[in-house]
């Protein structure tokens, strides 16, 4: 996790939230009876914690010098919507439907050596020297759907949550280079894709931390579960540094993975039905797959293709949630 990104996000929340109560109104809230229908629409502004450490090219004269590593790619912020609706016909417990999607965690990094002093570091089994320029481009995305039951807790202001969750995490790394051997110029393209599809149950708590729900308050949310993960990878190479080589392979695995969510949100009532929301959210995927890790376990250079899938990667996503909630 890059804490230099987290700190500005938290400062923004801390700076903005104290100003919102100036617009707040006092609306008495029934502490027992739930609204029949309530929901929220939020924008998630998330950063990815970083790519795994995987050297891609090294300096021939000084092999310990790595001018291009997958971990050097710095993914940009990505944004997407989150929708939630709660149905409580009886006014007691509630059924919650929750969906969000955040795509395009994109980033790139390049390395240049006009003299051709770079060499491929066993990328799908390729070890070509004389590389004059290289680039790594990463992209990723996540989406999640939940169907939960919410039950009010008697001993504090909050809900116990239990239900089903599906999460899909996709990761892509494209590595390209140019080689010059004598008068011959060649190019290489390596692409690795991974997909993690998680299915399973989760439990959690949603509780009031500070303030009161009549005017302004801060709430905390935590959810976690152990999931079945139908993980897969696909790998591709198109190399024309010598004779053209175009090959691909794929593999899949049944994994047991962890997925958790933690958030702190400030809420301010704007009227009888409307509430403004702003906070900090973090997601954690454990024992998943990463595109960069597949470059080592798959060999597309030899005539006999070696296929596999590497897992054990951890993904952190963190950032802001901003939106409106309504209840009737």
Buried (B, 14 or more C-beta within 10 A) or exposed (E): BBEEBBEEBBEBBEEBBEEBBEEBEEBEBEEEEBBBBBBBBBBBBBBBBBBBEBBBBBBBEEEEEBBBBBBBBBBEBBBBEBBBBBBBEEEEBBBBBBBBBBBEBBBBBBBEBEEBBBBBBBBBBBEBEBBBBBBBBBBBBBBBBBEBBBEBEEEEBBBBBBBBBBBBBBBBBBBBBBBBEEEEEBEBBBBBBBBBBBBBEBEBBBBBBEBEBBBBBBBBBBBBBBBEBBBBBBBBBBBBBEEEBEBBBEBEBEBEBBBBBBBBBBBBBBEEEBBBBBBBBBBBBBBBBBBBBBBBBBBBBEEEBEBBBBBEBBBBBBBBBBBEBBBE
